[in-house]
Amino acid sequence: MFFRAEIIKGASFDPLFKIVFSYETDSVKIERGYAEVLRKAPRPLITYDSNTAEKLKLMDKAKLELELLNIVISYLMSKGISRSKKGNIVVNTA
């Protein structure tokens, strides 16, 4: 399996992240796919552009979605998380 992804920084703000990625397995090859990850409880929502969604119809997307969520978590951790005066969690994504 090959996977490479990058958050599109100008278009991504918490809780919606836009990701461009490349993904290759024995059965699927996506060179420039686009995904949107919406962080919401109880489970994040991941949507794909129409070309990518068409290629992913016949496969189990669990591993790809875990990799995409890992990219979002890494991005959030690199930008920092703090607490407001009221105790709410603030994610610094700008």
N, C-alpha and C positions, 0 to 999 in steps of 0.2 A: 504494500500500500504506500502511496505517495500522497502527502497532504501539505499544502502551503496556503496560508491565509493572511490577510491584512485588513485591519479596520480602516474604513474610509473616514478619515478624521474630520473633514469638513462637513460631512453629512451625518455624523453619528453623535448623538447626545443621549445621555442616560434618560430613560430606559430603552431607547431604540438605537440599535447599532446596525450599521450596514457594513457588510463584509464582502470582499472579493476574494475568491479562493480557486485553487487548482486541486483536483482530487483524481486519483487514478487507482483502480484495482484491476483484477483480472477481467472483470466484466464491464466496467464503466470507466470512461475517461472524460473528465470535464476540465477543459483548459482555463476557462475564465468564467466561473460561475458567480452568481450574486445571491446573497442571502441577507435577510433582515432578521435580527434577533430582538424580540421584545421581551424585556425582563418583567414578568408579572407573575404573581402568585396564583395558583400553587406550582405552576410549571411554565417555564419560558415558552414563548411561541416563536417558531422558526418558519419563515416563508421563503420561497425561492422564486427567482425570475422564471418565466414560462419555459425557456429553453432548458434550464437546469432541472426544473420540475419534471419535464418530459423524460429526460435521461434517467432520473431517479425513481421513476414509477415502478420499475421491475426489481428493485433491490431493497434491502433492509437499510434504512437510513440512520439507524441508531449510532453506529460508530462515527459517521460524518457529523451528526448533531452533537455528539460528545466533544469532538474536536472543535467545532464552532463555538460551543459554550466555553471550552477551555481558553480559546482566543479572547473571548469577552472577559472572562475572569482575569486573565493575565493583564489585559489592558486596564481593567479597573484597579487592580492591585498596583500597577505601575504609576497610575495617576493619583492614587491615595484615597483613603476613606477616613472621614472624621465625623465628629458629632457636633450638632448645633447646640445652642444654649438650652434648648428645650429637650435635648437628648435624642433628637432624630438623627438617623444616619444620613450623612451628606457625602455623595460621591463626587469627587472633583474630576470632571471630564473635559473641562475647557483648557 
